Structures are given as structure tokens and as C-alpha cells.
Amino acid sequence: METSMENIGTLEYALDKYSKIWCWKITGDRAVNMISRLVPEAWYGENVNEVIIPDSTENVKQLKLIMDRYPLEILSKTIWQRKIVKTYAPKPTLPPIKHKLKKAKTGDQFRGKLLNFQKEGLDFLLKSSGNALLADEMGLGKCVLGSSLIEIIDGQIPIEDLWKDSIMLEQHEGECWAKLSKPITVQTFDGQKIIAKKVSKVFRQKIDEDIVKITLDDGSVLECTKRHRFLTPDGWMMANSLNIDGKVAVPSIPSQKIVQQIADKGISLRSLHLSTPYKYTQGMSNNLAYFVIDKLEKTNNHSLACDLQQLSLESINWCPIKKIETKRYSGYVYDLSVPETHNYVVNGMITHNTVQTLSYVSTEKQTFPVLVVAPLVTLNNWEREIEKFLKKKSRNGRILESESPSVTIIRTGKSEELPITDIYIINYELLLKRSKDLMKVGLRTIVCDEVHNLRSKTTQKYKAVKKLAALHSILYRIGLSGTPIYNRGSEIWPIIDIIKPGLLGSFKEFCEYFCYVNEKGKAIVLENKRASLRNELQKHVMLRRKKSDVLKELKDKVRYKEIIAADTDYYLEELDKIWKKLEAEQKVAETEFSKSASYHRAIQSERQIAGLAKLPHVINFVKNIMEIEESVVVFCHHKVIHKLLNESLEEFSPVSIIGGQSDSLRQDQIDKFQKGESKLMIAGIRAGNVGINLTRAKYVIFAELDWSPAIHRQAEDRLHRIGQKNTVFAYYLIGAGTLDDHVANILVDKSYEIDEIMDESSDNYENKDKAELILAQIQDKIRSK
């Protein structure tokens, strides 16, 4: 007669309170005595009847051998079973998918071309059978440069300044999330109008890639990553998809800063009256003046008040794109996390993995009908992208080149029968209300854009998507997000539970193996489990690429024109003084020579105050480059700028070249730089542009502009010469709101190519005609002050 073997103790998978790691806990006198002899790594728990064993493959094998003869009561049966299967399972003969990605070929239904990294993304989707999470690095993404001005309620602020005042939350492989020390309120578009939203988080990332510079008809300029999104009449479009003469959204009134200027001049911020003296509006921005006059003239009542805040915030205009340029950028980019709307106004423009997904649904078999679930503000963009990249396939399988798949955007929560269509698009908020209707259309693919919306398993969004993803007709489930994990690592479980159910077990099993529960009851992934969780995701379901995976080769020398912030209040005040002094000199000048000399003095004075106005932001720009531990040469023109740069960048122990140095001191400074004793050289552009070798550096920054393009080329060639092994990056820093841009336009050919901004002719430009043109522009600027 067969009898069952008696258990000698219990086995439980538990968090050890002393080591703070997950271990195997065994209780029972016989079990403890046996384990303490057979497993040397074990230690006693809270008492002598409890033993703790580290969780390792060898220890699991040892426990299994013991339990084959001396059974233990298993309290954590699911975890034990998974451990046994994993420990004794045959080792895979093939490497993980991510290590053998190829450049997949798109199907006949796809229109357009993929970049190489997108072809590899398609290959990943094909190999994962369409159940995958595309979580490419955020900057393949949606970021702007640090000098970009964010529109806030109090005016404008460079986004990099927000970062400086923030508290680091999370850092991983070059990506950093930080919490603002004090939340700010930004302007954002909610799909209908400009509204205010509070923002508490800022993102920073170091990149080395091509970026896009967008210039609008109204003079606004923004530099951003290629995948940064802009609101257009056709929906949200990425920067590298915009075209010249296309349009992007801008607020109806350029900036709250201008509104504040009006208030300072005696016009009420809450109400604007026609009886206000015109002289106070004469000097404001022309766009604002015309806007205000137009609104007031239509009232036919001189005392009728117009609510200025209502006029400025509740509508948008479409501004034509004047110029689009691509250039190389190495340094930091930034982004904001704006709840719900995920967009904000930066430099006067409204900004916000689609293509890889569309290439997949057009290449894989039996993918239609497709359901795309996305944030409200991205619905039109999805429709536009589908029209752009997908071709229609008829019922007999013939490809219709001139047609696209049929699309239905679901915009109402009212339940009604849906039309038969190829692709349905809906926002997360409406999904629960229309889920019953969607269940009837035979969906085969579900795509969740910004899939981090599903990071909580208790929300209605998650429950609705979970129900649809579980339909028998669904063959493919794809999630898209640059940041699938927002706050805690456990947020990945609901997302994976939809895309690849069972991969991480039940939520209880996931927490038992990967997490501990903090004092607030939140599941936190253990530090020693994070790498294994990431490896598990990347092996089976997640594709994430870094910038370095998709870089292209560079040319020998790349020139950039960088628009940076400047202190316009100081600049305009000093311009006023220059103009008054010039007018006085012109009145008493008796000869043409005297008049010309006064022009030149005024121009030189303007150039100096422009340099001083942008100096703090020049310093920040240099510091950002220095942070990537590269040697840098900074050229300037005025001695006062040279002195202030040396003082402000003293932490980098700069060496200097300036007019008036002895030959021995000059050579000593050059030698220190070339030997690496200092990584920063500050040089006068005319003193350091010839006769020296600075090939140790590959970054050259022009803090001020000279009058001669030939001088700039000679300065560049101190780095770009025989012995230089790297691409040389030349940055020309242009102060926003100053006449730098006008000076640059005189110096350069307006049809310069992507990597060329400076005209290569050696014309001097120091003549009276050019001087008078600059002074005329100075006069216009002062009169508009």
C-alpha cells in the first residue's frame, strides 16, 4: 500500500527584511537542519527554525534535489514552477531577435521609403508576429534645443533654464527625467483652442544627430529633432515631414511678453480701450498693433472694452513656413511632459513610431481591419500618415496606386453601427463607450499609440483595450511609446499584459518576482531585478534603439547658424542711446568723412551691445558643449566680451589669444591647448584666425560675427586643417531680437546648403552702403521700441 511522503517543512519565495532581496525561505526543524548542511550560502532568518537561501540557479537545483526525497510544502507554487521550468529548460539555440535584425523589405501596399533603422523596426515586428512594443529612445523623438523659448503665463523662458531649477527623478543611459522645483503653466492646444496647463516634469537627453531648423514668415525660429511634431492644418506632422510654404499653428497673439509690455505702457491688461493714446501702441510689435486696431475699429465704440486675455488665448493662426534647414547637432535636447494634450507653445509655434507600424500592417498578412487607439490630438495626424504611406488593396488583391485604405475616425461616444472600413481611429477616452461597436467589425490588428496611457490596470482605458485585445479575431497587438514607464517599473505590466499576455505572469506573480511594496502600497521593481526585467522585455517583446544606432556619416566640416536668446530690454535701451548720440553727431558733422566716421562708431557700438545682450546664453551654450568633454575654441571680437568670457568660464581653466600678446605667451597658450592641458581656448577672431594650429578641437563657436566671411573661414581653418581627424563643427551664435540676423544675411549667400551658412567670397563689406543699411535697420528697431 502506497503512502504519501510527509512534508518536512515549508518553502516560500519572500523578500528578506535584512538583505532587501528576494530569496527562498524555509521553515521547519528537519528542513532547516538539512539545508544548513547542504547549502553553504544559506543563513538563519528571524529565528533558528527559519533559513534563508539566495535565489540562484544553482541553489534552485540543490533545492530540487533535496525535495525529490524530502518534500516541502510549497507556499509559492507559481514562482517555484516558473523557476524550475526556467532552470531546466533547454537553452535557446538562436540569439534574441534584437541581435539579428535585418533591413526588411516592405510590402507592395506600402508607399514611400524607410530609413535603415525603420527597416530593422519592421523586421522586429515581423519576427515578433506583430505582438510588440516599439519604445525607441525619446529623441528619435520629440525634443527641442535648450535655448528654445517656452511660452508661459508670465512670458517666455528658455527650456534649459527650467532644467537647471529641477530635481532629478530618473536617469538611464543618457536620458534624464526631472521634476520642476516649482510647477509652471504653459500654453497648449487641446484640439480646439489654446488653453493653460500645469507642467511639473522636464526631460533632457544628450544627442549627436541631424536636427531641423524651422523658420516662419513672422520670423519665429525653432530648432528641434526630426521627429518633433508640429500642429498643421492637416494634423500633427513631424519636423522632417514639413514643407516650405506649408503652415504650422501659432497663437493668435505672438506672446504674453508683448501683452505685458502693453500693460506697462498704461493699457489695462484686462481691457483695452481705443481712448488709450496711440503713442503707447505705436512702438509695439506690428502684428499686435494691427491686431488690436482691427479689433477696436470693429467695435465702433471708443470706450468699449475688449477682453485681451480672451482674444490672445482662445484661438490660433496658421503661419506659413519660410525656410527649413537640416544640420548636425551634438549636445543636449529637452522636452516637457504636458498632461493630456502633450504639446506646448515654444518659440511661438505649437509642437508634439508611426511609419514603422504602417509599414508592418501593409507588409504582414491578414492585418486589416486595423484599430488605432491614440490621444485625441494625434487622430488627424494618423489619418494623414495613412494617406501618405499606404496604398489601397482591392478585394481581388490588386494594388491601387492612387488610392489609400479607407479610414473612419470615431469622434462621438454615441453607440451606433460602424461602417465597413480598413482602419478605425479612436481616442482613449471614447474607447470604452464604443467598444461594443468595435467588437462587431472583425478587427485583426490593434495599435496603441502613446501606450503609456495604459500603465494603470485599474483605469477604464486599460479595461477597454484589454477586452478588445482579447478578441479571437485579433492577431496582432502593437504598442508605441518613447516612455512606456512614467513613474514606476511596475507600470510596464499592464502594457505587456495587453501586447503579450502571460509573458510576465499575473500581476501578483510579477510583483512577487520583480517587486517590493513601498510604504505607500506601490509596487517598485527591485534594483537587482531591473536589468533582468529589461532583458526579458527586449528579448521577447520590446525594441528600443539609441541615437548611436541610427547616426549617419558626416561631412568634413559642418556650419550651423544657432539662434540663441538675448536680453532684448538691455539691447533696445542701449540702441536708443546709440541712435541719439548718432543724431547729435550728424547734426554737427561738417564733412562726409565725419558723417561716415560717426556711422562706423554707431555700428561698432551696436555690435558690442549685441554681444553683451546674448553673452549669458553664449556662456550656457559653451558650457553645454564642454559637458561632453570635448575641446572647444570660442572666437569673439570685442575685448570686453573676451574678458567676460574668460571670467565666466574660469572653471574650465581657459587659455587665451588676444591682440597685444607677446609671441612667446601666445605660443605658450597654443601649446597648452594642443597638449590637452586646457580644453577651452578663447581667442580674438582677428588675433587668432591665422598662423596657429588648433586641431585638437573639433568644435568652434563664434560668439560674435566679423564683417568679413573670409575672416570666419580662416578662423574655422585653424581647426579644419592637416592633422584634424574628426568632423569640425562650426557654430555661429545669433542673438534673437538683435540685428545679428541682418548682419549674417549680408555676410552669407541666402541660398546656402544644409551644412554651409557662410558665403565663401572674400568681399570686405566694410563700406558706407552696407553701413547705412545696418543703421537704417537700427533706426527701425529703435522706433518700434
Residue pairs with C-beta under 8 A, 6 or more apart in sequence:
5 70
5 71
6 71
7 28
7 71
7 72
7 73
8 28
8 30
8 31
8 34
8 70
8 71
8 72
9 26
9 27
9 28
9 29
9 30
9 31
9 32
9 72
9 73
10 26
10 27
10 28
10 31
10 72
10 73
10 74
10 75
11 24
11 25
11 26
11 63
11 67
11 72
11 73
11 74
11 75
11 76
11 80
12 24
12 25
12 26
12 27
12 75
12 76
13 22
13 23
13 24
13 25
13 55
13 76
13 79
13 80
13 512
13 513
14 22
14 23
14 24
14 25
14 76
15 21
15 22
15 23
15 516
16 22
16 23
16 25
16 45
16 52
17 46
19 52
20 516
20 526
21 54
21 55
21 526
21 528
22 55
22 512
22 513
22 526
22 529
23 52
23 53
23 54
23 55
24 52
24 53
24 54
24 55
24 59
24 60
24 63
25 45
25 50
25 51
25 52
25 53
26 32
26 35
26 50
26 51
26 53
26 72
27 49
27 50
27 51
28 49
28 72
29 49
30 70
31 51
31 70
31 72
32 48
32 49
32 50
32 51
34 66
34 70
35 42
35 51
35 53
35 66
36 42
36 51
38 62
38 66
39 53
39 59
39 62
39 63
41 53
41 54
41 56
41 59
42 51
42 52
42 53
43 51
43 52
44 50
44 51
44 52
45 51
45 52
53 59
53 63
55 83
57 87
60 83
60 84
60 87
61 87
64 84
64 87
74 80
76 512
78 505
78 506
78 509
78 512
79 509
79 512
79 513
82 505
82 509
82 513
94 100
96 538
96 539
96 540
97 124
97 127
97 128
97 539
98 124
98 538
98 539
98 543
101 120
101 123
101 124
101 127
102 119
102 120
102 123
103 116
103 119
103 120
103 123
104 119
104 120
104 122
104 123
104 126
104 363
105 119
105 363
106 114
106 119
106 122
106 359
106 362
106 363
107 359
107 362
107 363
107 364
108 391
108 399
109 362
109 363
109 390
109 391
109 392
109 393
109 399
110 358
110 359
110 362
110 363
110 389
110 390
110 391
111 388
111 389
111 390
111 391
112 355
112 388
112 389
114 122
114 355
114 356
114 359
115 550
116 550
117 140
117 545
117 549
117 550
118 355
118 356
118 359
120 545
121 134
121 136
121 353
121 356
121 543
121 545
122 356
122 359
122 360
122 363
124 132
124 134
124 543
125 132
125 134
125 356
125 357
125 360
125 364
125 478
126 360
126 363
126 364
128 540
128 541
129 476
130 360
130 364
130 367
130 445
130 475
130 476
130 477
130 478
131 476
131 477
131 478
131 499
131 500
131 541
132 478
132 479
132 499
132 500
132 541
132 542
132 543
133 451
133 478
133 479
133 480
133 481
133 484
133 495
133 496
133 499
133 537
133 541
133 542
133 543
134 353
134 356
134 357
134 478
134 479
134 480
134 481
134 542
134 543
135 479
135 481
135 482
135 483
135 484
135 542
135 543
135 544
136 353
136 482
136 543
136 544
136 545
137 175
137 205
137 482
137 544
137 545
137 546
137 547
138 175
138 203
138 205
138 335
138 482
138 483
139 205
139 207
139 209
139 225
139 227
139 333
139 547
140 225
140 227
140 482
140 545
140 547
140 550
141 225
141 227
141 228
141 335
141 482
142 224
142 225
142 227
142 228
142 229
142 335
142 351
142 352
142 482
143 203
143 205
143 207
143 224
143 225
143 228
143 333
143 334
143 335
144 159
144 222
144 223
144 224
144 225
144 228
144 333
144 334
144 335
144 346
144 347
144 351
145 211
145 223
145 224
145 329
145 331
145 332
145 333
145 334
145 562
146 158
146 159
146 160
146 163
146 331
146 332
146 333
146 334
146 620
146 624
147 158
147 160
147 562
147 563
147 564
147 565
147 617
147 620
147 621
148 158
148 159
148 222
148 223
148 224
148 334
148 346
148 347
149 156
149 157
149 158
149 159
149 346
149 347
149 565
149 736
150 156
150 157
150 158
150 159
150 162
150 184
150 186
150 336
150 344
150 345
150 346
151 186
151 187
151 251
151 255
151 256
151 344
151 345
151 346
151 348
152 184
152 185
152 186
152 187
152 256
153 184
153 185
153 196
153 256
154 256
154 260
155 255
155 256
155 257
155 260
156 255
156 256
156 257
157 184
158 565
158 617
159 202
159 334
159 336
159 346
160 332
160 334
160 620
160 624
162 180
162 184
162 202
162 334
162 336
163 178
163 202
163 204
163 334
165 180
165 181
165 182
166 178
166 179
166 180
166 181
166 202
167 178
167 179
167 180
167 181
168 176
168 177
168 178
169 177
169 178
169 179
169 201
170 176
170 177
171 177
173 546
174 205
174 206
174 546
175 203
175 204
175 205
176 203
176 204
176 205
177 201
177 202
177 203
178 201
178 202
178 203
178 204
179 200
179 201
180 199
180 200
180 201
180 202
183 198
183 199
183 200
184 198
184 199
185 196
185 197
185 198
185 199
186 196
186 197
186 199
186 336
186 338
186 344
186 345
187 194
187 195
187 196
187 251
187 313
187 344
187 345
188 194
188 195
188 196
188 197
188 338
188 341
188 343
188 344
188 345
188 350
189 195
189 231
189 249
189 316
189 341
189 343
189 350
189 377
190 340
190 341
190 377
191 341
191 376
191 377
193 313
193 314
193 315
193 316
194 251
194 252
194 313
194 314
194 315
194 316
194 345
194 350
195 313
195 341
196 313
197 338
197 339
197 340
197 341
197 344
198 339
199 336
199 337
199 338
199 339
199 344
200 337
201 336
201 337
202 334
202 335
202 336
202 337
203 334
203 335
203 336
203 337
204 332
204 333
204 334
205 332
205 333
205 334
206 331
206 332
206 628
207 225
207 329
207 330
207 331
207 332
207 333
207 547
208 328
208 329
208 330
208 547
208 548
208 551
209 225
209 226
209 328
209 329
209 547
209 550
209 551
210 226
210 326
210 327
210 328
210 329
210 552
211 223
211 224
211 225
211 226
211 326
211 327
211 328
211 329
211 333
212 223
212 224
212 225
212 226
212 228
212 239
212 240
212 242
212 324
212 325
212 326
213 221
213 222
213 223
213 323
213 324
213 325
213 326
213 327
213 561
214 221
214 222
214 223
214 224
214 230
214 239
214 242
214 248
214 321
214 323
214 324
214 349
215 221
215 321
215 322
215 323
215 324
215 325
216 248
216 250
216 319
216 320
216 321
216 322
216 348
216 349
217 319
217 320
217 321
217 322
218 250
218 254
218 287
218 319
218 348
220 250
220 319
220 347
220 348
220 349
221 347
221 563
221 736
222 346
222 347
222 349
222 351
223 329
223 562
223 563
224 239
224 333
224 351
225 239
225 333
226 238
226 239
226 240
226 326
227 238
227 239
227 240
228 238
228 239
228 351
228 352
229 236
229 237
229 238
229 239
229 343
229 351
229 352
229 381
230 236
230 237
230 238
230 239
230 242
230 248
230 249
230 349
230 350
230 351
230 352
231 248
231 249
231 316
231 343
231 350
231 351
231 352
231 377
232 242
232 246
232 247
232 248
232 249
232 318
233 247
233 318
234 380
234 381
234 384
235 378
235 379
235 380
235 381
235 382
235 383
235 384
236 352
236 377
236 378
236 380
236 381
237 381
237 384
240 326
242 248
242 321
242 324
243 321
243 324
244 321
244 322
244 323
244 324
245 320
245 321
246 320
246 321
247 318
247 319
247 320
247 321
248 318
248 319
248 321
248 349
248 350
249 316
249 317
249 318
249 319
249 349
249 350
250 316
250 317
250 318
250 319
250 345
250 348
250 349
250 350
251 312
251 313
251 316
251 317
251 345
251 348
251 350
252 291
252 311
252 312
252 314
252 315
252 316
252 317
253 259
253 287
253 288
253 291
253 311
253 312
254 285
254 287
254 288
254 348
255 348
256 312
258 284
258 285
258 288
259 269
259 308
259 312
260 269
261 284
262 269
262 272
262 280
262 281
262 284
262 288
262 308
263 269
265 280
265 281
266 276
266 277
266 280
267 273
267 276
267 280
267 281
268 305
268 308
269 308
269 309
270 305
270 307
270 308
270 309
271 305
271 306
271 307
271 308
272 292
272 295
272 296
272 305
272 306
272 308
273 302
273 303
273 304
273 305
274 296
274 299
274 301
274 302
274 303
274 304
275 302
275 303
281 289
281 292
281 293
282 289
283 783
283 784
283 785
284 784
285 784
286 784
291 311
295 306
295 311
296 306
299 306
316 350
319 349
325 754
326 754
327 558
327 559
327 560
327 754
327 755
328 554
328 558
328 560
328 727
328 729
328 755
329 560
330 625
330 628
330 699
330 729
331 624
331 625
331 628
332 624
332 627
336 344
338 344
340 375
341 377
342 352
342 375
342 377
342 450
343 350
343 351
343 352
343 377
344 350
344 351
345 351
352 377
352 378
353 449
353 480
353 481
353 482
354 381
354 382
354 385
354 449
354 480
355 385
355 389
357 447
357 478
357 480
358 385
358 386
358 389
358 390
359 389
360 367
360 476
360 478
361 367
361 368
361 370
361 390
361 445
361 447
361 476
362 389
362 390
362 391
364 476
366 444
366 475
367 444
367 445
367 475
367 476
368 405
368 422
368 423
368 444
368 445
369 421
369 422
369 423
369 424
369 441
369 442
369 443
369 444
369 445
370 422
370 423
370 424
370 443
370 444
370 445
370 446
370 447
371 423
371 424
371 425
371 426
371 438
371 443
371 445
371 446
371 447
371 468
372 382
372 423
372 424
372 425
372 426
372 447
372 449
373 426
373 427
373 428
373 431
373 446
373 447
373 448
373 449
373 465
374 382
374 425
374 426
374 427
374 428
374 448
374 449
374 450
375 427
375 428
375 449
375 450
375 453
376 427
376 429
378 449
378 450
379 409
379 411
379 425
379 426
379 427
380 409
382 425
382 449
383 407
383 409
383 425
386 404
386 405
386 407
386 423
387 404
387 407
390 404
390 405
391 399
391 400
391 401
391 403
391 404
391 405
392 399
392 400
392 403
392 404
392 405
392 406
392 422
393 399
393 400
393 405
394 400
405 422
405 423
406 421
406 422
406 423
407 421
407 422
407 423
407 424
407 425
408 418
408 419
408 421
408 423
408 424
408 425
409 425
409 426
410 418
410 424
410 425
410 426
410 430
410 434
411 430
412 430
413 430
413 433
413 434
414 433
415 433
415 434
415 436
415 437
416 437
417 437
417 440
418 424
418 434
418 437
418 438
418 440
418 441
420 441
424 438
424 441
424 443
426 434
426 438
428 453
428 461
429 461
431 438
431 461
431 464
431 465
431 468
432 460
432 461
432 463
432 464
435 464
435 467
435 468
438 468
439 467
439 468
439 471
442 473
443 468
443 471
443 473
443 474
444 473
444 474
444 475
444 476
445 474
445 475
445 476
445 477
445 478
446 465
446 468
446 469
446 474
446 476
446 477
446 478
447 478
447 479
447 480
448 454
448 465
448 477
448 478
448 479
448 480
448 498
449 480
449 481
450 480
450 481
451 479
451 480
451 481
451 484
451 495
451 499
452 481
452 483
452 484
452 485
452 486
452 491
452 495
453 461
454 461
454 462
454 465
454 479
454 494
454 495
454 498
455 484
455 485
455 486
455 491
455 492
455 494
455 495
456 462
456 491
456 494
457 493
457 494
457 497
457 507
462 494
462 498
465 498
466 497
466 498
468 474
469 477
469 498
469 499
470 501
477 498
477 499
477 500
478 499
479 495
479 498
479 499
484 491
484 492
484 495
484 542
485 491
485 492
488 522
488 523
488 524
488 525
489 514
489 515
489 524
489 525
489 530
489 533
490 510
490 511
490 514
490 515
490 522
490 523
490 524
490 525
492 504
492 533
492 537
493 504
493 507
493 510
496 503
496 504
496 537
496 541
497 504
497 507
499 541
500 540
500 541
503 536
503 540
503 541
504 510
504 514
504 536
505 513
511 517
511 523
513 529
514 525
514 526
514 529
514 533
515 523
515 524
515 525
515 526
515 529
516 523
516 524
516 526
517 523
517 524
518 524
525 533
538 544
554 727
555 727
555 755
556 720
556 727
556 728
557 716
557 720
557 727
557 728
557 730
557 755
558 727
558 728
558 729
558 730
558 755
559 716
559 730
559 732
559 755
559 756
559 757
559 758
560 729
560 730
560 731
560 732
560 757
561 732
561 734
561 744
561 757
562 621
562 731
562 732
562 733
562 734
563 734
563 736
563 741
564 614
564 617
564 618
564 621
564 733
564 734
564 735
564 736
565 614
565 617
565 735
565 736
566 610
566 613
566 614
566 617
566 735
566 736
566 737
566 738
567 613
567 614
567 616
568 613
568 736
568 737
568 738
570 609
570 612
570 613
571 609
571 610
571 613
571 735
571 737
571 738
572 781
572 782
572 785
574 605
574 609
574 613
575 606
575 609
575 778
575 781
575 782
575 785
576 782
576 785
578 602
578 605
578 606
578 609
578 778
579 602
579 778
579 779
579 782
581 602
582 598
582 599
582 601
582 602
582 775
585 594
585 598
585 601
586 595
586 598
589 595
589 598
596 768
596 771
599 768
599 771
599 772
599 775
600 771
602 775
602 778
603 771
603 774
603 775
606 739
606 774
606 778
607 637
607 638
607 704
607 705
607 743
608 638
608 640
608 641
610 704
610 735
610 738
610 739
610 740
611 636
611 637
611 638
611 641
611 703
611 704
612 640
612 641
612 644
613 735
613 737
613 738
614 703
614 733
614 735
614 736
614 738
614 740
615 641
615 644
615 645
615 648
615 703
617 733
617 735
618 645
618 701
618 703
618 733
619 645
619 648
619 649
621 701
621 731
621 733
622 632
622 634
622 645
622 649
622 680
622 701
623 649
625 632
625 699
625 701
626 632
626 649
626 652
626 679
626 680
629 679
630 679
630 697
630 698
630 699
631 673
631 676
631 679
631 680
631 681
631 696
631 697
631 698
631 699
632 679
632 680
632 681
632 697
632 699
632 700
632 701
633 681
633 683
633 688
633 694
633 697
633 699
633 700
633 701
633 718
633 719
634 645
634 680
634 681
634 682
634 683
634 700
634 701
634 703
635 683
635 684
635 685
635 688
635 689
635 700
635 701
635 702
635 703
635 704
635 715
636 642
636 645
636 682
636 683
636 684
636 685
636 702
636 703
636 704
637 684
637 685
637 686
637 704
637 705
637 706
638 704
639 658
639 659
639 684
641 703
641 704
642 656
642 658
642 682
642 684
645 654
645 682
645 703
646 654
646 656
646 682
649 680
649 682
652 678
652 679
652 680
653 678
653 680
654 678
654 680
654 681
654 682
655 669
655 670
655 672
655 673
655 677
655 678
655 680
655 681
655 682
656 669
656 681
656 682
656 683
657 666
657 669
657 670
657 681
657 682
657 683
657 684
657 687
657 688
657 692
658 683
658 684
658 687
658 688
659 684
659 686
659 687
661 669
661 687
666 692
669 681
670 692
670 693
670 694
672 678
673 679
673 681
673 694
673 696
673 697
674 693
674 694
674 695
674 696
676 696
681 688
681 694
681 697
683 689
683 715
685 702
685 704
685 706
685 711
685 712
685 715
686 706
686 711
688 715
688 718
689 711
689 714
689 715
689 718
690 714
690 718
692 718
693 718
693 721
693 723
694 718
694 719
695 719
695 721
695 723
695 724
697 719
698 719
698 724
698 726
698 727
698 728
698 729
699 728
699 729
699 731
700 715
700 716
700 718
700 719
700 728
700 729
700 730
700 731
701 731
701 733
702 712
702 715
702 730
702 731
702 732
702 733
703 733
705 712
705 732
705 740
705 743
705 744
705 747
706 712
707 747
707 764
707 765
707 766
708 747
708 762
708 763
708 764
708 765
708 766
709 747
709 748
709 758
709 759
709 760
709 761
709 762
709 763
710 761
710 762
712 732
712 747
712 758
713 758
713 760
716 728
716 730
719 728
720 728
732 744
732 757
732 758
734 740
734 741
734 744
739 774
739 777
739 778
739 781
742 774
742 777
743 774
744 757
746 765
746 770
746 773
746 774
747 758
747 759
747 765
748 757
748 758
748 759
749 759
752 758
752 759
